[in-house]
């Protein structure tokens, strides 16, 4: 389980945070359920 939390009041940061979260998510190797 992975949890990621980012706090920002600047709406312009949303795209950067979304890219960061996507990069972290893509960095893991996902194996299907058996």
C-alpha positions in Angstrom: 0.0 0.0 0.0 1.3 3.4 -0.9 -0.1 6.8 0.3 0.8 10.1 -1.1 -0.3 13.4 0.4 0.5 16.9 -0.9 -0.9 20.1 0.5 -0.9 23.3 -1.5 -3.3 26.2 -1.7 -2.0 27.1 -5.2 -4.2 25.7 -7.9 -1.4 26.1 -10.4 0.4 23.3 -8.6 -2.3 20.8 -9.5 -0.7 19.7 -12.8 2.7 19.2 -11.2 1.3 17.2 -8.4 -0.7 15.1 -10.8 2.4 14.4 -12.9 4.4 13.5 -9.8 1.7 11.1 -8.6 1.4 9.5 -12.0 5.2 9.0 -12.2 5.3 7.4 -8.8 2.3 5.1 -9.7 4.0 4.1 -13.0 7.3 3.4 -11.2 5.8 0.3 -9.6 5.6 -3.1 -11.2 1.9 -4.2 -11.1 1.2 -7.9 -11.1 -2.3 -9.3 -11.6 -4.2 -11.1 -8.9 -3.8 -14.8 -8.9 
